[in-house]
Amino acid sequence: MNKILFLIITFTTILFAADAELDIIKKSTNLPKIEVSIAPKAMNNLLTKKIKEVIVKDLKVSGHFDVIEDQRAHAEFNKFPNMLALSNRGTDLFLNIDSNLSSFEGVTLNIKLYDINSKQLILNKSFSTSKEQRYPFLAHRVAISVNKQLNAPSIDWMDKFVIFSLYKEAKKADIIIADYTLTFQKPVIRGGLNIFPKWADEKQNSFYYTTYDRGVPTLVKTNLYTRKREVIMKSEGMIVASDVSKDGNKLLVTAAPDNQPDIYLYDLRKKTKVRLTTYKGIDVGAHFVENDSRIVFVSDRLNYPNIFAKKINSRGVERLVYHGRNNSSATTYKDYVVYTSREKGNEFGRYTFNLYLMSTKSDYLKRLTANGSNQFPKFSQDGESIIFLKTVDNRSSIGIIRLNHDKSFLFPLRNGKIQSIDW
């Protein structure tokens, strides 16, 4: 176990918040090698094979493991694997999977994790769900447990719902919840045009979205489990919830009651709103930054979309981005901002929208993508990952960027087109 723990720790990346600069330092490229196997009794079960595929993806996306795609190693679930053969192949960890499927009790997944170097069983655990279609979350929880067993940096975000709006046809869009790989999907709002979903809290019990009530744009809050519905605001022009404060009590809203898009701060307890911007142009898409003391937003006050910031209780506005002439779709974490920038035509196509990472407290700037249309970025709760919407050849995919590992992954949507996304 010590060798594996050492490999994880030495690969860990470091974020220097004091310098307001994201530095990726890899002290070692040696990741623990892990094999994932299905016990012989469950090898012919299609669902178990699907679960294994998701576990393998999760371990790769984590950035903390070198997954061996070798299928030679198999072991009865109640017996130790061939430690010598695994060791000779350089394997550090062996994950064995067994499953029990029942039409009445759902799916139970049993796992055993072996440390090949110490020749010990280090994790023996079961996971279950009453609904077979939610099997991707069983896989995510297995990966999270393996990751935690080695004290690696958290990947708990894998067990969170992604929520997005999916266009069905003209003036019709549904709200869908999914896992981050899009393997699991479930519609939660249907009928009419339902767009711009936003989680209301970290627990993901409720969400905001924009719909049309008798033709009037309406901001609604809905409980995911009880389906209780509450109208927050209406606006004749447009209305979108863009961010929620850390305590969940305040909401940043873009509204245009007089066809003038501005940023409003809505107090959910007092049911009051305060107008934060008064520019006679377009101010949209605000997000809290720097411990909710400031906001970052998109404005056309330079006669093209760009990223600006201001203190909530101040009239002054600060320009944040000094490159490009079409910058939008910002998201924030502490002092960091990721935004979309439209690039000039290049070898990847006429219209390329790339993501950039910057700091509000330094001149740090880093491009995160290189081709296609990359929009609607969102930070994970721990700030180590970015989810975004990628469109290539008019096809939508969810992208995941692991900031501390310089790696990105794409999960394509089979049908339809995503309008906006949150997690």
C-alpha positions as CSV (number, residue, x, y, z in Angstrom):
1,M,0.0,0.0,0.0
2,N,2.8,2.4,0.7
3,K,4.2,2.2,-2.8
4,I,0.8,3.0,-4.3
5,L,0.1,5.8,-1.9
6,F,3.5,7.3,-2.7
7,L,2.7,7.2,-6.5
8,I,-0.6,9.0,-5.9
9,I,1.0,11.7,-3.6
10,T,4.0,12.4,-5.8
11,F,1.7,12.9,-8.8
12,T,-0.6,15.3,-7.0
13,T,-0.7,18.8,-8.5
14,I,-0.4,22.0,-6.5
15,L,-2.5,25.1,-6.7
16,F,-0.7,28.3,-5.5
17,A,-3.6,30.5,-4.5
18,A,-1.3,33.0,-2.8
19,D,0.1,33.9,-6.2
20,A,-3.3,33.8,-7.9
21,E,-1.7,31.5,-10.5
22,L,-2.5,28.0,-11.5
23,D,0.7,26.0,-11.6
24,I,0.7,22.3,-12.7
25,I,3.6,20.5,-11.1
26,K,4.0,16.8,-11.8
27,K,6.8,15.4,-9.6
28,S,6.3,12.0,-11.0
29,T,4.7,10.5,-14.1
30,N,4.3,7.1,-12.4
31,L,0.7,6.4,-11.7
32,P,-0.4,3.2,-9.9
33,K,-1.3,0.6,-12.5
34,I,-4.8,-0.8,-12.0
35,E,-6.6,-3.8,-13.7
36,V,-10.4,-4.0,-13.6
37,S,-11.9,-7.4,-14.0
38,I,-15.3,-9.1,-13.8
39,A,-15.5,-12.3,-11.8
40,P,-16.2,-15.3,-14.0
41,K,-19.8,-15.8,-12.6
42,A,-20.8,-12.3,-13.8
43,M,-18.7,-12.2,-17.0
44,N,-21.7,-13.0,-19.4
45,N,-23.9,-10.3,-17.9
46,L,-24.2,-7.4,-20.2
47,L,-25.1,-4.9,-17.5
48,T,-22.0,-5.8,-15.5
49,K,-19.9,-5.3,-18.6
50,K,-21.4,-1.8,-19.0
51,I,-20.7,-1.0,-15.4
52,K,-17.1,-2.0,-15.8
53,E,-16.8,0.2,-18.9
54,V,-18.0,3.2,-16.9
55,I,-15.6,2.4,-14.0
56,V,-12.7,2.2,-16.4
57,K,-13.7,5.6,-17.9
58,D,-14.0,7.1,-14.4
59,L,-10.5,5.9,-13.3
60,K,-9.0,7.4,-16.5
61,V,-10.8,10.7,-16.1
62,S,-9.7,11.0,-12.5
63,G,-6.1,11.3,-13.7
64,H,-4.9,9.3,-10.7
65,F,-4.6,5.8,-12.3
66,D,-2.9,4.1,-15.2
67,V,-5.7,1.7,-16.3
68,I,-4.4,-1.5,-17.8
69,E,-6.6,-2.7,-20.6
70,D,-5.4,-6.3,-20.3
71,Q,-8.2,-8.9,-20.1
72,R,-6.1,-11.9,-19.1
73,A,-6.5,-11.5,-15.4
74,H,-9.7,-13.1,-13.9
75,A,-10.4,-14.4,-10.4
76,E,-13.2,-16.0,-8.6
77,F,-14.8,-13.3,-6.4
78,N,-14.2,-15.2,-3.2
79,K,-10.6,-16.1,-4.0
80,F,-7.4,-14.1,-4.2
81,P,-6.2,-13.4,-7.7
82,N,-2.9,-14.7,-9.0
83,M,-0.6,-12.2,-7.3
84,L,2.6,-13.4,-8.9
85,A,1.2,-13.1,-12.4
86,L,-0.2,-9.6,-11.7
87,S,3.1,-8.5,-10.1
88,N,5.1,-9.7,-13.1
89,R,3.0,-7.5,-15.4
90,G,3.7,-4.5,-13.2
91,T,0.2,-4.3,-11.8
92,D,-0.2,-2.4,-8.5
93,L,-4.0,-2.7,-8.0
94,F,-6.5,-5.4,-9.0
95,L,-10.2,-4.5,-8.9
96,N,-12.6,-7.5,-9.1
97,I,-16.3,-7.0,-9.7
98,D,-19.3,-9.2,-9.1
99,S,-23.0,-8.4,-9.4
100,N,-26.4,-9.6,-8.3
101,L,-29.4,-8.6,-10.5
102,S,-33.0,-8.8,-9.4
103,S,-36.2,-7.5,-11.0
104,F,-37.5,-6.8,-7.4
105,E,-34.3,-5.6,-5.7
106,G,-32.5,-3.9,-8.5
107,V,-28.7,-4.1,-8.9
108,T,-26.1,-4.9,-6.3
109,L,-22.5,-4.5,-7.2
110,N,-19.8,-6.1,-5.1
111,I,-16.1,-5.1,-5.4
112,K,-12.8,-6.2,-4.0
113,L,-9.6,-4.2,-4.4
114,Y,-6.3,-5.9,-3.9
115,D,-2.9,-4.3,-3.4
116,I,-0.6,-6.6,-5.4
117,N,2.6,-5.2,-3.9
118,S,1.6,-6.0,-0.3
119,K,-0.5,-9.0,-1.4
120,Q,-3.5,-7.7,0.6
121,L,-7.2,-7.2,0.2
122,I,-7.6,-3.5,1.0
123,L,-11.3,-2.8,0.0
124,N,-14.3,-5.0,0.2
125,K,-17.6,-3.1,-0.5
126,S,-21.1,-3.4,-1.9
127,F,-23.2,-0.8,-3.8
128,S,-26.8,-1.1,-4.8
129,T,-29.6,0.8,-6.6
130,S,-33.3,-0.2,-7.0
131,K,-33.4,1.3,-10.5
132,E,-31.3,-0.5,-13.1
133,Q,-31.0,2.5,-15.4
134,R,-29.1,4.3,-12.7
135,Y,-26.2,1.8,-13.0
136,P,-23.7,4.6,-14.1
137,F,-23.9,6.0,-10.6
138,L,-22.9,2.6,-9.1
139,A,-19.8,2.7,-11.3
140,H,-19.1,6.3,-10.3
141,R,-19.3,5.4,-6.6
142,V,-16.9,2.5,-7.1
143,A,-14.4,4.8,-8.7
144,I,-14.8,7.3,-5.9
145,S,-14.3,4.6,-3.2
146,V,-11.2,3.3,-4.9
147,N,-9.9,6.8,-5.2
148,K,-10.6,7.5,-1.5
149,Q,-9.0,4.3,-0.4
150,L,-5.7,5.6,-1.8
151,N,-6.2,9.1,-0.3
152,A,-6.0,10.6,-3.8
153,P,-7.5,14.1,-4.5
154,S,-11.3,14.0,-4.4
155,I,-13.4,13.0,-7.5
156,D,-16.7,13.2,-5.6
157,W,-18.1,15.4,-8.4
158,M,-18.5,12.2,-10.5
159,D,-21.5,11.3,-8.3
160,K,-23.3,14.6,-9.1
161,F,-26.1,15.2,-11.5
162,V,-25.5,17.2,-14.7
163,I,-28.6,19.2,-15.7
164,F,-29.2,20.5,-19.2
165,S,-31.8,21.8,-21.6
166,L,-32.3,19.6,-24.7
167,Y,-33.9,21.1,-27.8
168,K,-36.6,18.8,-29.2
169,E,-38.0,21.0,-32.0
170,A,-38.9,24.6,-32.6
171,K,-39.9,26.3,-29.3
172,K,-39.7,23.1,-27.5
173,A,-36.9,22.0,-25.0
174,D,-36.9,19.6,-22.1
175,I,-34.9,19.8,-18.9
176,I,-32.8,16.6,-18.4
177,I,-30.7,15.3,-15.5
178,A,-27.8,13.0,-16.3
179,D,-24.5,11.6,-15.1
180,Y,-21.5,13.4,-16.4
181,T,-20.9,10.7,-19.1
182,L,-24.5,11.1,-20.4
183,T,-24.9,7.3,-20.0
184,F,-27.8,8.0,-17.6
185,Q,-30.5,10.5,-18.7
186,K,-33.9,11.3,-17.3
187,P,-36.3,14.1,-18.4
188,V,-37.6,16.1,-15.4
189,I,-39.4,19.0,-17.2
190,R,-41.3,18.4,-20.4
191,G,-43.6,20.5,-22.5
192,G,-42.9,23.9,-24.0
193,L,-39.7,25.8,-24.1
194,N,-37.6,25.2,-20.9
195,I,-34.1,26.6,-21.0
196,F,-31.1,27.7,-18.9
197,P,-31.4,25.3,-16.0
198,K,-29.3,26.2,-12.9
199,W,-28.9,24.1,-9.7
200,A,-30.3,26.0,-6.6
201,D,-27.9,24.4,-4.1
202,E,-24.9,22.1,-3.7
203,K,-27.2,19.3,-2.6
204,Q,-29.0,19.5,-6.0
205,N,-32.4,19.2,-4.4
206,S,-33.8,22.1,-6.5
207,F,-33.1,23.9,-9.7
208,Y,-34.0,27.1,-11.5
209,Y,-35.0,27.4,-15.2
210,T,-36.6,29.7,-17.6
211,T,-39.9,28.9,-19.2
212,Y,-42.7,30.8,-20.9
213,D,-46.0,31.4,-19.1
214,R,-48.6,32.7,-21.5
215,G,-45.7,34.0,-23.6
216,V,-44.0,35.8,-20.8
217,P,-40.4,34.6,-19.9
218,T,-40.7,33.3,-16.3
219,L,-38.0,32.2,-13.8
220,V,-39.2,29.1,-11.9
221,K,-37.7,27.1,-9.0
222,T,-38.6,23.4,-8.9
223,N,-37.8,20.7,-6.3
224,L,-36.3,17.7,-8.1
225,Y,-38.0,15.2,-5.9
226,T,-41.3,16.7,-4.8
227,R,-41.8,18.7,-8.1
228,K,-43.0,21.7,-6.0
229,R,-43.0,24.7,-8.3
230,E,-42.3,28.3,-7.3
231,V,-42.4,31.3,-9.6
232,I,-39.4,33.6,-8.7
233,M,-39.6,36.4,-11.3
234,K,-41.2,37.4,-14.6
235,S,-39.8,39.7,-17.3
236,E,-41.3,40.8,-20.6
237,G,-37.9,40.8,-22.3
238,M,-35.7,37.9,-21.0
239,I,-35.0,36.3,-17.6
240,V,-32.2,33.9,-16.7
241,A,-30.7,32.7,-13.4
242,S,-27.0,32.7,-13.9
243,D,-25.5,32.0,-10.4
244,V,-26.4,31.3,-6.8
245,S,-24.5,32.6,-3.7
246,K,-22.6,30.1,-1.5
247,D,-25.3,30.1,1.1
248,G,-28.0,29.7,-1.5
249,N,-29.9,32.8,-0.4
250,K,-29.1,35.1,-3.2
251,L,-29.5,34.8,-6.9
252,L,-27.9,36.6,-9.9
253,V,-30.5,37.1,-12.6
254,T,-30.3,38.6,-16.0
255,A,-33.7,40.4,-16.7
256,A,-35.0,42.8,-19.3
257,P,-38.3,44.2,-18.0
258,D,-38.1,47.1,-20.5
259,N,-36.1,45.3,-23.2
260,Q,-32.9,46.4,-21.4
261,P,-30.9,43.4,-20.3
262,D,-29.3,44.1,-16.9
263,I,-28.0,42.2,-13.9
264,Y,-30.1,41.9,-10.8
265,L,-29.4,40.5,-7.3
266,Y,-32.4,38.7,-6.0
267,D,-32.8,38.0,-2.3
268,L,-34.7,34.7,-1.9
269,R,-35.6,35.2,1.7
270,K,-36.8,38.8,1.4
271,K,-38.2,38.3,-2.1
272,T,-36.6,41.6,-3.2
273,K,-34.3,42.5,-6.1
274,V,-31.6,45.1,-6.6
275,R,-30.4,46.2,-10.0
276,L,-26.6,45.9,-10.2
277,T,-25.9,47.3,-13.7
278,T,-27.5,50.3,-15.4
279,Y,-25.6,50.4,-18.8
280,K,-27.8,51.2,-21.8
281,G,-26.7,48.2,-23.7
282,I,-26.4,44.5,-22.9
283,D,-25.2,43.1,-19.5
284,V,-25.8,39.4,-19.0
285,G,-24.6,36.2,-17.4
286,A,-23.3,37.4,-14.0
287,H,-21.4,35.0,-11.6
288,F,-20.2,35.6,-8.1
289,V,-16.4,35.9,-7.6
290,E,-14.0,36.5,-4.8
291,N,-16.1,35.1,-2.0
292,D,-19.4,36.6,-3.4
293,S,-18.0,40.2,-3.0
294,R,-17.9,40.9,-6.7
295,I,-19.6,39.8,-9.9
296,V,-18.1,38.8,-13.3
297,F,-20.4,39.4,-16.3
298,V,-20.6,39.8,-20.1
299,S,-21.3,43.2,-21.6
300,D,-21.2,44.9,-25.0
301,R,-20.0,48.2,-23.6
302,L,-17.0,48.0,-25.9
303,N,-19.4,47.5,-28.8
304,Y,-18.6,43.8,-28.7
305,P,-19.1,41.1,-26.0
306,N,-16.4,41.1,-23.3
307,I,-15.8,40.1,-19.7
308,F,-16.2,42.7,-16.9
309,A,-16.2,42.8,-13.2
310,K,-17.6,45.0,-10.4
311,K,-18.1,45.1,-6.7
312,I,-21.7,44.4,-5.7
313,N,-22.0,47.6,-3.7
314,S,-20.0,49.8,-6.2
315,R,-20.8,51.6,-9.4
316,G,-17.3,51.1,-10.9
317,V,-16.8,48.5,-13.7
318,E,-13.5,46.8,-14.5
319,R,-12.6,45.3,-17.8
320,L,-11.0,41.8,-17.2
321,V,-10.2,40.5,-20.7
322,Y,-7.9,42.3,-23.2
323,H,-7.8,39.9,-26.1
324,G,-10.3,38.9,-28.7
325,R,-13.5,40.7,-29.8
326,N,-16.1,38.2,-28.8
327,N,-15.8,36.9,-25.2
328,S,-18.7,35.4,-23.3
329,S,-20.1,32.5,-21.2
330,A,-18.1,33.0,-18.0
331,T,-18.0,30.8,-15.0
332,T,-16.1,31.4,-11.7
333,Y,-14.4,29.7,-8.8
334,K,-12.8,31.7,-6.0
335,D,-10.6,34.2,-7.9
336,Y,-10.6,32.3,-11.2
337,V,-12.7,32.8,-14.3
338,V,-13.2,30.5,-17.4
339,Y,-14.8,32.1,-20.4
340,T,-15.5,31.5,-24.0
341,S,-13.6,33.5,-26.7
342,R,-14.4,33.5,-30.4
343,E,-11.3,32.9,-32.4
344,K,-10.5,34.0,-35.9
345,G,-10.8,31.3,-38.7
346,N,-8.1,28.7,-38.6
347,E,-7.4,25.2,-39.8
348,F,-10.2,23.8,-37.5
349,G,-12.9,25.8,-39.1
350,R,-14.3,29.3,-39.7
351,Y,-15.9,29.6,-36.3
352,T,-13.9,28.4,-33.3
353,F,-15.0,29.2,-29.7
354,N,-12.2,28.3,-27.2
355,L,-12.2,28.3,-23.4
356,Y,-9.7,30.4,-21.5
357,L,-8.7,30.3,-17.8
358,M,-7.7,33.5,-16.1
359,S,-7.3,35.0,-12.6
360,T,-9.0,38.2,-11.4
361,K,-5.9,39.0,-9.3
362,S,-3.1,38.6,-11.8
363,D,-2.4,38.6,-15.6
364,Y,-2.5,34.8,-15.7
365,L,-4.1,33.5,-18.9
366,K,-4.3,29.9,-20.3
367,R,-6.1,28.5,-23.3
368,L,-7.9,25.3,-22.4
369,T,-9.3,24.1,-25.8
370,A,-8.1,24.2,-29.4
371,N,-10.9,23.5,-31.8
372,G,-14.7,23.4,-32.3
373,S,-17.3,25.4,-30.5
374,N,-16.7,25.2,-26.7
375,Q,-19.3,27.0,-24.6
376,F,-21.2,27.2,-21.3
377,P,-18.2,26.2,-19.1
378,K,-19.0,25.4,-15.4
379,F,-16.5,24.8,-12.6
380,S,-16.9,21.7,-10.4
381,Q,-17.5,22.5,-6.7
382,D,-13.8,21.8,-5.9
383,G,-12.6,24.0,-8.8
384,E,-10.4,21.2,-10.2
385,S,-12.6,20.4,-13.2
386,I,-14.5,22.2,-15.9
387,I,-17.6,20.8,-17.6
388,F,-18.6,22.5,-20.9
389,L,-20.6,22.0,-24.1
390,K,-18.7,21.2,-27.2
391,T,-20.3,21.3,-30.7
392,V,-18.5,19.9,-33.7
393,D,-20.3,19.4,-37.1
394,N,-23.6,20.4,-35.3
395,R,-23.3,17.5,-32.8
396,S,-23.3,18.2,-29.1
397,S,-20.9,16.6,-26.6
398,I,-20.2,17.2,-22.9
399,G,-16.6,17.9,-22.3
400,I,-14.6,17.5,-19.0
401,I,-11.3,19.3,-18.5
402,R,-9.2,18.1,-15.5
403,L,-7.3,21.3,-14.8
404,N,-4.7,19.8,-12.6
405,H,-3.9,17.1,-15.1
406,D,-4.0,18.9,-18.4
407,K,-6.4,16.3,-19.8
408,S,-9.8,16.6,-21.4
409,F,-12.5,14.0,-22.2
410,L,-15.6,14.1,-24.5
411,F,-18.9,12.3,-24.0
412,P,-21.1,12.7,-27.1
413,L,-24.9,13.2,-27.0
414,R,-26.6,10.6,-29.2
415,N,-29.6,12.7,-30.3
416,G,-30.6,16.3,-30.1
417,K,-28.8,19.5,-29.3
418,I,-28.0,20.8,-25.8
419,Q,-29.0,24.5,-25.2
420,S,-27.2,25.1,-21.8
421,I,-25.8,23.0,-19.0
422,D,-25.0,23.1,-15.2
423,W,-23.6,20.7,-12.6
